[in-house]
Amino acid sequence: MTPNYKNVHLKFRLDNLNYKYGDLMEVAYSYVKEGLPFQQELGNFLLDWLDAKDYVTVKTSGSTGKPKKIKIKKQAMVESAIVTGDFFNLKPGDKVLHCLPSNFIAGKMMIVRAIVLGLELDMVEPAAIPLIDYEKDYSFSAFTPMQLKYFAKYLKSIKTVIVGGGRVANSIIESIKDKKPVVYETYGMTETLSHIAVKKLNNFVDSEFEPYFNTLTGISVSTDSRGCLVVDAPRLSSDKIVTNDIVKVYSNTCFEWLGRYDNVINSGGIKLYPEQIESKLQEKIAGEFFVASRLDDVLGDKLILIVQGKEKDFDNSILEGLDKYEVPKEIHFLEKFKLTASGKIHRNKTLEYLNIK
C-alpha cells in the first residue's frame, strides 16, 4: 500500500525522539513559539503538512517562469519521497542529516522523506559548515554547493550526499573525488518537488562516468520548440512541466544542461550561453561574477562580464581560455551584488543597479 500524507511512519524520529501524528503537531507549535529561526521554519512547515488541506503552498524559484506561489499536492510530495527513497535505497530507521532551510522545497522534502519513509532525522542549523556530531554515521544528506565546498573534508560520516541549488564548481568536484560518500548533483525545482534527475560526481567504477543527468524511475524528458526541457513525471504532476532550462537530450531519461533560456545571448547571430562561459571562468575568478549582455546597435546583444570586486584586482589574462565569441566586450565591477531571498545572485536587479540595459 502506498503511504499516505495523513500518516506518520512508526519509525520516524526527529532529533532522537519518536513522534506520532498528534505529538508532531505539538512539537510544531513549540518550535514556532519558542524555537530558533531555523526551528521556526521547520515548525511552520510541519503545521502546513499536518493541517486538513491536501496541499501546501510554496513559492517557485523561477525555473518555469516568473517566481510565483503554487499549490502542491501533499500526496505528490509523498510520491517524490518514495521515488528518492527507492533510488538511494533508504530504509526505515536510516539516519539522515537535515542542514537546509525548511522554507524551500529541498528542505521541505528532507522532512517529508523522513516522515514517509520512517527515517531518523537529525536537524541542525543551516550554515556553510553545519555543526554536526561527527561520531554519528548518516545514510543520507543534502547540501548546497557552498556547504559541500566547506564540508568536504568531514564527509566520511555520510554514506550518500546530494547537492543542488546551484552550479557545482570543478574545484569542489575535484575535492570530493576520493571521498568516501557517493555524491550526486541533482536537477530539480519547486514544481518537480525537488530533484527529478541526478548526476554522479565521484566514486566511479571503470567506465561508469557520464557527465549528464539521468532521471529517476518513472520520469522521462523531452524538449519544446525552444530547446527547453519538458519533464513528464506522472507520479508528481498530472501535467507535463515545461521549464526554461535549455538542454541537450540524449534519450528520454538522459540530458545535458546547457543554460537558462532567459539568459541566452544572441550576439551578432551567435548564440551564447552565459552559464557555459561562467563554467570556464569559475576556477579563475576568486569572487562572485556573472555573464550578461547589454543592447548594442551592431551586435544586438553585447556580451559583458560583471565582477564583484575592484578593477585593480582583476587580471585580464583569465579571459585567454575563452573562445573568440565568448570574450566579454565590457567588464563592470561592483562592490556587492544584489541577491535573491535564497542567497543566489539576482542578475536583473544587479544589472538595474549598474544601470545596464
N, C-alpha and C positions, 0 to 999 in steps of 0.2 A: 504493500500500500504506500502511495506517495505521501510523504509528510505534508502536514497542513500548517499554515501560518498561525493557526489558533493554538497549536501545541508547542510545548517546550520539551525537548528531548530529556529523558530521565538522567542522562549522563552529563548534561550541560552544567558547567561550573564557571563562575565568574570570580576571579581573584581568589581561587581555592575554596569557594563556597558554592554549594549546590542550591539551586533555586527552582521552585515550581512556578507556574504561571502567576498566581496571586502574589507570591513573595517577590517576584521580579518587578511587579508594579510598585510595591512599597519601596524597593531599592531605587527605582527610577525617581520617585518623588523625593527620596532622601538626597540623591545626587543633585537634582535640580535645585533643591533648597539649600543644601549645605556643602556641596562638593566644590572642588577646584574647577576652573573653567573647562578643562578637557573632560572632567567627570559630568559637568552640567550638560555638555554636548551629548555624551553618552545617555544621560538621563532623559533628555528631550527626545532622542530618537527612540528609546525604549517606550516612552509614553505614546509616541506615534505608532509604534509597532504593535503595542498591546491594546490599542483602543478598538472601538467597534467597527471602524471603517475597514474596507477590504483593500485600501490603497494608502500610500504615503505620498506626500507632495515634496518634490525635490527640485532644485534648480540645476538646469543643464549647464554644461561648460562651453557650449557654442560649437560643438563638433558637427552638428547638423543644421546650424543656422545661428541666429542671434540667441544669446542666453535667455532662457525663459523658465518659468515654473511649469512642471508637468506632473501628472498623477501617474504613479507606477503601482501596478497591482502587487500586493504582498505575495500572492501565490507565485507570481513570476520571479520574485526575488528568491523564493524557496527553490524554484526550479534551477535558478542560476547557482545557488549554493550546492545543489546536488550535482550539477554538471562539473563544477570546480572540484568538489569532493571526490568524484569518480576519477577525474583526470589525474589528480595528485594523490590518489589513494589515501584520503583522510578517513580515519576510523573513529568511532565513538571512544572517548577517553584520551584521544591525542591532545597534546598540549600545544597551543598556538599563542603567538605573541601579537598583540594589537598595539601598534605605536603610531597610528594615523589619526588625523582629526575625524571625529564621528559625525561631522556635519557635511561631509562629502561622500559620494557614493562608494568610494573604495573603502572608507572606514565603516560605513553602514553595513556593507556586505561582509566585512570581517565578523561583525556581531551576529548577523543573520546566519552565517555559516556555523558559528558556534552553537547557536540556539537550535538550528535544524539538524545538524549532524552530531550533536552531543559532544562538542569539543570543550576542552578546559581552557578558557580564555584568560590570559594574563594581560591586564590593561595597564599601560604605562603612558606617561605624558609624552605627546608628540614633540620631538626635538631632533636636531641634526644628529646627535648621538644619544639614542634612547638609554635611559638608566635602567638596565635590566639586571636580574640575578644571573650571573654567569655560571653559577653552579647548576642551573636548570638546563635541561635539554628540551628543545622545541621541535615539533614536527613541521611547522609551517609559520611563515610570517610574510607581511607585505611591507615594502619600503618605497619611499620616493628615491629618485636618483641621488639627491643630496644626502639622504640618510645612508644609502648604500656606499657612497663615497667615503664618509667619515666612519662608518661602522664596519667596513670590510674586514678589518683585522680581528674583529670579535665574532665572526660568523660561524666559528667552529661548533657553537652550541645549537645551531639551527639546521635541520635536515633539508628543507626546501624553502627558497625565498623567491617571491615575485616582486618585480619592480615596475612601477608605472607612474604616469602623471607628467612625463617629460622625457626629453632625449637622454639616453644613457651614453655618456661620453666614452670615447675609446680608452681613455686613461682609466676609467672605472672598470671597464671590461677587462683590461689588462691586469688590474689589481686583484681580480677575483678568479682568474683563470685556474689557479692552483688551490683554491679554497675548497674546503670540504663540502659545503652545501651546494646543491644544484640550484642555479639562479636562472630565472626566466624573465625576460622582458615581456610585458603584456601590452595588448592593444585593446582598448575599450573606451567606453564613455558612459555618461549617466543613462542614456537611452538604452544601452545594452546591459545595464545593471553590472557595471564593472567590465572585466575582460571577456572577450569572445575568442581571442586568439593569443598565442604565446610564441616566443622565440627563445630557444635555449642559448645561454650566453657562456656556459663553461662546462667542464667535466664531459667532454665529448669522447665518444668511443669510435676509434677507427675513422670511417668516413661519415660519421653521423652529422657533422657540422652542416648547417644550412642557414644562410643569412636571411631567411624570410619567416614571416609569421604563418603559423599553422593553426587552423581553427579548432575549437573544442568540439566534442562529439555532438552531432546533430545540427551543426551550424555550417552554412555554406555562404559563399560570397560571389559577387559579380560586380560589374561596373555600369554606370549610366552613360549617357551621351557625352558627359563632361570628362569621363575617365575617373569619376569618383566612386568610392567603394559603396556597394549596396550589400547590406547584411540580411540574410534570411535565417532567423532564429525562432522557429515556431514555438518553442517552449518558453521563450522570453517575451515575444511580441507577436500579436496576430497579424501585424503589418510588417512588410519589409522596411528596414531602417536605411534611409538614404543619407549618407554622410557628405561632408565637404572635404574629405581626405582623398587626394589623388594617389592612386595605387597602380601597380602593375600586377595583374592576376596571372598566376601560373597554372592554377587549377581551381576548382570550386571550393577548395579548402586551403589554398596556399597563395599568399600575396606579399608583395614588397611595398612598403610605404614610401612615397616619394615626397609628399608635402601637402600643404593646405591649398585648396582651390582659391580661397580668399587671398592668399599671399602670392600666387603665381604672377610673375612679372614678364610682360611682353615688351622686350627692348629691341626695337628695330626689326621686329619679326622673329626674334629668337626668344623662345620660352625659357625662363629661368626659374628654378625652384629655390627660394631662399634657404629652406631647411637643408638642402644638399650642399649649398655653399657654406652654410654655417657649420655643417659637419666637418668640412675640410679645414675650417679655421679654429675649431674648438680647442685644439691642442696648442695653438699658437698665441691665442689671446687669453691672458690670465683672468681678466674680469668679465663682466656681463657685456653682451653685444647682440645685435641682430642685423639682418639684411632686409632692406626695404626698397622702395622706389619713390621717385617724385616725377611729376609731369614734365615732359620735355618736348619742345616743338619739333625736334628732329627724330628722336628715338621713340617718342610716345611715352615710354616709361624709362626713366634713367635709374640705373642701379646705384644704390647708396648703402653705406655701412654706418651704423650708429653704435658708438662705443661709450660705455660708462667709464669715465676717467678723464685724464688730461692729455691734450695733444702732444705735449713734450715727452710723454712716456710711451708714445706709440711708435713702433718700428715698422716702416712701410715694407720692409723686406718680407714680412709674413705673408704678403699677398702673392709672392712669386710662385707658389704652388697651385694657383688657380688657373683654370682655362682662360683663354683670351676674353671671352664674353662674360666671365664671372668676376672679373676685376672691377670693383666699385669705381664709379666715376667721381664720387664725392665721399668724404668721410666726415661725420659730425661727432662731436664729443659732448657728453652731458654728465654732470656730476652725479646725478641719481635718476634712475628710470622710474616711470610710473608702473605700479604693479596691480594685478587683479586681486580679488579677495582671497584667492588660493595661493598668492605669492608668486605667480608667473608674471613675466614681462607683459605689460599691456602695450602692445605695439602702437595701436592707433592713438591712444592718449599721449604716449611719449612723443609721437610724431607731431601731434597737435601742439604740445608744449614747445617743441622746437620750431613750430610754425612752418612745417614742411607739408606741402600738398602735392 
